[in-house]
Every structure is written in C-alpha cells, then in structure tokens.
C-alpha cells in the first residue's frame, strides 16, 4: 500500500503530508487450526467464509504503521524546551 496522507501531528497538532508505504502480506484462513500452522512463517487472519473486510484491514494497517508526528523534529512547531 502506498499513498500520500495528510496527518495532524500529535505533538504540535499542525497538519503535514507524509508518504505512506508499507507492504503487508496476509494469509486468510478459515479457522484457527490452519492459522496456527501458518503463523510461524506468515501473518494470518481468521475469516470464516473467506469474506474479508478490506476497510477494516486498511484502517488497522494505517493505525499501526503510519507516523503520528513529524518525521523530523525540526519540522514540528512544538516547543521542546518546555
């Protein structure tokens, strides 16, 4: 997944743009037994009936891997001398 995000910095609350890029490979499994066999080598999700909610997966990935503050401290307007 790759794209430009507009993010509000969690330190200074100012918006900034960040190019998000992350490659995640998920194995969709029908039950826990299959997932347990594969999870040593792969990231697995258990989805009965193989109906995957892509919106939920993408949202989770963004929350886990997108930055929450300016990548460079110098770009942040937060007063670090407090």
Backbone bond lengths (Angstrom), bond angles and torsions (degrees), N, CA, C in turn:
res aa  C-N    CA-C-N  psi(-1)  N-CA   C-N-CA  omega(-1)  CA-C   N-CA-C  phi
1 X - - - 1.427 - - 1.526 107.07 -
2 X 1.311 116.43 134.86 1.449 121.35 -179.49 1.523 108.96 -146.27
3 X 1.340 115.79 138.77 1.454 119.64 177.73 1.513 111.23 177.67
4 X 1.317 116.32 165.66 1.454 122.29 177.99 1.520 108.99 -91.91
5 X 1.330 115.92 131.72 1.452 121.68 -179.25 1.520 110.03 -116.72
6 X 1.306 116.64 143.11 1.453 121.89 169.45 1.526 105.91 -98.45
7 X 1.330 116.37 118.08 1.458 121.69 -173.34 1.517 109.37 -123.71
8 X 1.324 117.46 140.37 1.464 121.92 172.27 1.523 106.76 -89.09
9 X 1.323 116.35 118.91 1.462 121.85 179.93 1.529 109.33 -60.07
10 X 1.320 117.66 131.70 1.458 121.65 -178.18 1.526 112.94 -77.84
11 X 1.345 117.97 -8.45 1.469 120.52 174.68 1.521 110.98 -90.47
12 X 1.351 116.58 -53.99 1.467 120.65 -173.53 1.534 113.12 -104.80
13 X 1.329 117.32 -10.23 1.467 124.64 179.84 1.520 113.77 68.04
14 X 1.334 118.01 9.81 1.462 122.24 176.50 1.532 108.98 -84.05
15 X 1.335 117.67 142.09 1.467 119.39 177.56 1.529 111.16 -74.66
16 X 1.311 115.51 148.91 1.463 122.12 173.53 1.522 108.20 -150.29
17 X 1.318 115.27 159.92 1.468 120.42 179.57 1.510 109.55 -100.09
18 X 1.316 114.96 140.41 1.460 121.83 -178.04 1.530 107.96 -137.34
19 X 1.310 116.50 131.86 1.465 120.31 175.94 1.518 107.94 -86.97
20 X 1.314 115.02 110.06 1.463 122.62 -178.53 1.516 108.90 -89.61
21 X 1.313 115.78 132.36 1.463 120.42 175.14 1.517 108.29 -146.88
22 X 1.316 115.74 122.99 1.455 120.72 -179.71 1.527 108.87 -153.44
23 X 1.294 115.55 135.16 1.466 120.35 176.90 1.525 108.24 -112.09
24 X 1.304 115.84 116.23 1.459 121.42 178.35 1.519 108.12 -123.04
25 X 1.292 115.11 131.75 1.462 120.31 177.68 1.516 107.45 -112.35
26 X 1.317 116.02 118.59 1.458 121.84 -179.81 1.518 110.54 -111.37
27 X 1.303 115.58 140.13 1.455 121.06 173.07 1.528 106.86 -102.96
28 X 1.300 116.10 124.18 1.460 121.48 179.78 1.522 107.45 -91.39
29 X 1.334 115.50 122.00 1.465 121.14 -177.36 1.525 109.84 -118.86
30 X 1.306 115.89 149.08 1.472 119.55 -176.98 1.522 112.38 -83.34
31 X 1.361 117.46 -20.69 1.466 119.28 179.05 1.524 110.74 -153.39
32 X 1.325 115.57 169.69 1.466 121.63 -176.89 1.525 112.96 -64.12
33 X 1.319 117.10 -32.42 1.468 121.26 -179.23 1.530 110.97 -59.83
34 X 1.306 115.83 -48.00 1.467 121.13 179.82 1.524 109.57 -65.69
35 X 1.319 117.83 -43.32 1.463 122.06 -179.39 1.525 110.75 -61.48
36 X 1.319 117.76 -41.95 1.462 121.41 179.87 1.525 111.81 -61.55
37 X 1.312 117.44 -37.31 1.473 121.17 178.08 1.519 111.77 -66.11
38 X 1.339 117.18 -33.98 1.462 121.16 -173.71 1.531 114.42 -94.96
39 X 1.343 117.36 -18.35 1.453 118.62 -169.23 1.526 115.92 -69.15
40 X 1.312 119.52 -11.81 1.463 120.29 173.69 1.524 111.32 -68.98
41 X 1.321 116.61 -29.37 1.464 120.83 -175.48 1.525 113.65 -115.39
42 X 1.330 118.74 -14.03 1.460 121.26 -174.34 1.527 110.74 -140.79
43 X 1.324 115.58 156.36 1.457 120.47 171.95 1.520 107.11 -86.72
44 X 1.318 116.13 123.58 1.466 120.78 -173.91 1.521 111.47 -118.88
45 X 1.323 114.64 148.89 1.456 121.19 168.67 1.523 107.30 -127.74
46 X 1.319 115.01 143.19 1.467 120.57 179.82 1.522 107.68 -99.08
47 X 1.330 114.75 121.21 1.456 121.40 -178.60 1.525 108.43 -135.26
48 X 1.327 116.66 100.21 1.471 118.60 177.26 1.526 109.84 -60.94
49 X 1.300 116.75 131.81 1.460 121.48 178.86 1.519 113.91 81.81
50 X 1.326 117.07 1.09 1.475 122.80 177.01 1.521 113.82 59.48
51 X 1.335 118.74 24.17 1.458 121.44 175.63 1.527 108.02 -94.53
52 X 1.319 116.02 107.85 1.456 122.21 -173.81 1.528 110.36 -98.22
53 X 1.334 116.53 132.65 1.465 122.09 175.49 1.532 107.35 -90.57
54 X 1.332 116.42 93.75 1.464 120.88 -176.46 1.526 111.96 -64.37
55 X 1.312 117.48 -34.29 1.465 120.57 178.17 1.534 110.46 -58.60
56 X 1.307 116.46 -45.05 1.462 121.45 179.47 1.534 111.12 -64.90
57 X 1.318 117.59 -42.21 1.465 121.34 -179.58 1.518 110.90 -65.30
58 X 1.319 117.72 -45.88 1.472 121.40 179.94 1.529 110.14 -64.00
59 X 1.326 117.31 -42.74 1.464 120.97 178.20 1.522 110.86 -60.64
60 X 1.318 117.46 -44.67 1.469 121.38 177.93 1.523 111.32 -61.18
61 X 1.323 116.49 -44.36 1.466 120.58 -179.96 1.529 111.28 -61.41
62 X 1.326 117.05 -43.09 1.468 120.42 179.04 1.524 111.12 -63.87
63 X 1.328 116.95 -42.49 1.463 119.78 178.60 1.526 111.73 -64.93
64 X 1.305 117.08 -35.07 1.461 120.19 -178.39 1.526 113.47 -78.27
65 X 1.335 117.70 -37.73 1.464 119.63 -168.19 1.523 115.98 -115.69
66 X 1.329 119.20 -12.63 1.469 119.92 178.96 1.528 109.33 -78.67
67 X 1.316 115.98 147.22 1.463 120.86 178.63 1.523 109.67 -66.99
68 X 1.334 116.76 151.60 1.459 119.71 177.85 1.529 112.10 -115.24
69 X 1.331 116.97 4.54 1.460 121.64 177.16 1.522 109.39 -153.52
70 X 1.307 117.03 166.95 1.465 120.74 -179.53 1.532 110.09 -52.44
71 X 1.330 117.55 134.21 1.469 119.87 178.78 1.532 111.80 -62.95
72 X 1.334 117.24 -35.56 1.460 121.59 178.83 1.521 108.97 -107.75
73 X 1.306 115.78 123.07 1.453 121.71 -178.52 1.533 111.54 -55.45
74 X 1.340 116.85 -32.00 1.464 121.97 -178.80 1.532 112.23 -66.44
75 X 1.326 117.95 -25.24 1.466 122.33 -179.89 1.524 112.75 -81.45
76 X 1.310 116.70 -13.15 1.460 122.56 -176.22 1.520 110.00 -86.27
77 X 1.337 116.98 136.44 1.465 120.72 -179.26 1.527 112.31 -89.58
78 X 1.312 117.43 6.27 1.475 121.92 176.55 1.528 109.60 -65.23
79 X 1.314 117.40 139.76 1.449 121.65 178.73 1.533 108.84 -85.45
80 X 1.330 116.35 101.27 1.462 121.51 -176.35 1.527 112.45 -76.65
81 X 1.333 118.76 -8.46 1.471 120.25 -177.50 1.519 112.88 -86.11
82 X 1.341 117.58 1.74 1.483 120.46 178.75 1.505 110.79 -65.04
